[in-house]
Structure formats: structure tokens, C-alpha cells
Amino acid sequence: MATVRGRALTDLMTQRGHEQVVFVADTNAGLRAVIAVHSTALGPALGGVRFWHYESDADALADALRLSEAMSLKAAMAGLPQGGAKAVVRWDDPDRPRPQVLLDALGRAIDDLGGRYLAAEDVGATPADMNGLARVTPWVTGVDEAMGGSGDPSPLTAYGVVCAMRAVVTDLDGDPSMAGRHVVIQGTGHVGSHLARLLVDEGARVTVADLFPGRAERLARELGVGVVSHPDVLETPCDVLAPCALGGVLDATTIPRLQCRAVVGSANNQLSTSYLDVLLMRRGVLYAPDFVVNAGGIINIAEEFVGYDREHAHTHTAAIATTTARVLAYAREHDVTPLRAAEFLARRRIAEAGQGRWQPGDPAAWTNGEPLRRLRPSA
Ligand code: NAD
């Protein structure tokens, strides 16, 4: 029996509701990977392919289990007819490009799952990896627009963050307008820079920071907004702090230093450990759960499989405002943190779907009866 840090793998799987874990190895291709399918109760399980340096199989497996479950919760809260999964590939240097022979081997393993797992881009992966996988399997998203893909999801992710912010400030003050509110954005990469532009358009006062100061300064010059140095960003007084960099930024050291009324950002796994939601609540900081706020990206990707329609993706993303408001209302009504409320609502939606598992060749549960539009391998 396989174990993870002393615990039987199937114990962990049954405890967290995982359906399937697939280990993949190909000596000639240099591939060592784990694909974890958390749930297909609502439909095929979507999740990123992560190329990362893992010290051990146990680390890779633990990451795959944790991240695939988070994807199920995100999809469930976004109202998507899909579940959550994750593929992690042990790859010593994520900046080293993946040879096609490795992508072929991984693509075959994904193809063997027959559509139960839909691959997407994640940390370390590039659009070139997605295009490479798409040569051998149709079950891959995030390919070039020319191949029927949806392209860069970050503009829609940023739009979803703004929608969540409107719900949060309504909850705080009864007014959804961002005009005149001070928002501090940590990270001016893909999402952070789009977010800054959207907020400036809405009349918000914006301050930006990036690990690479040149990036933040360039954006600040373009938009006429303020800049803070990246070590100071979390303690800059503001209405809303938007973490749009890496995960784990909110921990027992940083939370006591926050000078914001709310945290609403795109970064995945903002809390270094989940119980810190209580510390945030005690500090009077309203934390909008990241997996509710940043769902614009997967909403965009989900559109690819029913025929990509940017307008439809935009309308669906706008619903993040309603979802966030529902989470905050539920949290207040039941006297729990917004994170607990969101986790409960997501798990309830998955449980209500029953024990049913999506089967290859049965797209109806996923596309609500619309014809399945599969992307074709390019070669
Ligand atoms: P990105 O790599 O384009 O940008 C991240 C930026 O954060 C970079 O400019 C980096 O220099 C900066 N940064 C890193 N550490 C920092 C620090 N300590 N202080 C300040 N800046 C720092 O990534 P992205 O695509 O914009 O995504 C941002 C976050 O949102 C990630 O956590 C990602 O997982 C999450 N997310 C992104 C999407 C999407 O559509 N791109 C969707 C859902 C979630």
C-alpha cells in the first residue's frame, strides 16, 4: 500500500473524497508524474499541469491531492459543470523547456483517462506545453486561440476580482462603487496589471508593488498610480489589499501587520494554513476566499469545450459578485468565516450531485445537453 508521510494513500483519498490517483512514468521520455482526480461528480475534472521541482514522490503526491481538491471547490463555487484534478510533473528546473517526447508521454496518460481529466496550464507550464499535449490528446485546454483555445485567461480573472471586490465593499459599506477606494495590488504580472487598469477605470485609487520594482514602476507610470516597495506592500493602509503574486502571503507574521479592511485578490492559496481565516476575522479584516474570487480563469477555460464565446465567459464571470455576496451572507448568518462558508457551500454542491461519476462519452452532465466540442490534436 502506498503511503504519504506515514499515512495510507487510500485513507487520504477517502478522507478528502478523491476518486482516482494515477502514477505515470516513462523512462525514455524522462517523465515522472502524478495525476489526481478529486471529483467528477459535477462533470469532467479540470486542473492544471504543474512542472515543479519536488524533493520526493510523497511531496508531489501531497501537492496533487491538495491542489486537485481545491480545484473541485473552485469549480463548484463558480457554478461550473465540472470537477477538480491536478497533474504534477517532477521536473527539476521549471524554466527548462519540456521536450515533445515527454509531452507525448504525458499526453498519452491524459488521453487514457478518456476526458475524465482536462489538462490546463499551471505553475511552470507554458502555452507551448499545452500545444504539445494537444498533439496527442484532445483533453487539453489553454491552447492557442488559433487551435480553438481561449488564450490568456488573466483579463477575465482580473475582471472577476473586481466583481468580488464590489460585493465585498457592499458588504462593508452598503455601496458597490470602487470609486475613491484605495486598493493596494501585490504583484503586477498578468492579473495584477489588468486589475490595476480596471480599477483605475472605475475611479479607484490604486497603489502597486512587485518583487521586480521595474514592473511596478512601469505600470504606475502608464496609469498614473502610486507604487510601494514590495516588502512594505502588506502594511500599506488601504481599503482593499489584492494579493496577485504568489500563495502563502498571509501567515501568522503578516496578518497582524495588515492595514486593510478587506483582502480580495487572485493569488491561489493566500493563507499559508487554512485556520488563519480566524485570525483575519479577529483582526477585523474581511477575507474573500481566493477560490471564489479568482474563478474567472477556469470559467474562461470551461468555455473552450462548449465552443469559446468571450461574451458568455464575461457574463458568467460577472456572477462572481453574486457568489461572493452569497458566501458573505452565509458566513454572517451561520457565524463562521467566509472561508468556512465557501468550503461548506462548495462541498454541499458536490455532495448534492450524488455519487455519480462522469463517464467518457457522456458529455450531457457537463455541457447541459449541448453538443460536446472537442479540440482536435494538431498532428
Ligand atoms: P504572474 O507570474 O504573471 O505575476 C505575478 C507577479 O507577482 C510577478 O510580476 C512577480 O514578480 C510578482 N511577485 C512575486 N512575488 C512577489 C512579492 N512577494 N511581492 C510583490 N510581487 C511579487 O502571475 P499571474 O498570472 O498574474 O497570477 C497571479 C496569481 O493569481 C498567481 O498566484 C496565480 O496562481 C493566480 N491566478 C492566476 C490566474 C490567471 O488567470 N492568470 C487565475 C487564477 C489564479
Boltz pocket constraint, residues with backbone or C-beta under 6 A from the ligand:
constraints:
  - pocket:
      binder: B
      contacts: [[A, 153], [A, 154], [A, 155], [A, 157], [A, 186], [A, 187], [A, 188], [A, 189], [A, 190], [A, 191], [A, 192], [A, 209], [A, 210], [A, 211], [A, 212], [A, 215], [A, 230], [A, 243], [A, 244], [A, 245], [A, 246], [A, 247], [A, 266], [A, 267], [A, 268], [A, 294], [A, 295], [A, 297], [A, 298]]
      max_distance: 6.0
